[in-house]
């Protein structure tokens, strides 16, 4: 049994855990081995995310008053919290794929921008392309639009030059 001082330490650690987060996903990881949890945490760290397992009451106390307060509603039974610090889609994708791969554990839901999201919404978020891929497709679209405009302008200038050249030839002949 943890002492009152240790519980306060855990609450402080959890508050720090939530402070910089953009997304929190609540999962049930019961039945996982230590090596599976370690592998999961390593995959999450590559996505700038981390996983923390704590007592539900301490999670509720730590998240109270923050944008992650709705996490308390999802923390029933054995709970693990995954917090993403950069791209929200990456930790969601890693979590959903890892649970699907091992065929154990469940996603209960999550919190993004202070709003509670369902497990289906977390799975939808996981199916989104990464931030880098979205940005590159936007840039590709902008680049192709600029190329199209430059092609049109080149065509107009070329047609104008041909027209001027034909007019000059006509004037010389006359």
Buried (B, 14 or more C-beta within 10 A) or exposed (E): EEEEEEBEEBBEBBBEBBEEBBBBBBBBBEEBEEEBBEBBBEBBEEBBBBBBBBBBEBBBBBBEEBBBBBBBBBBEEBBBBBBBBBBBBBBBBBBBEBBEEBEEBEBBBBBBEEEBBEBEBBBBBBEBEEEEEEEEEEEEEEEEEEEEEEEEEEEEEEEEEEEEEEEEEEEEEE
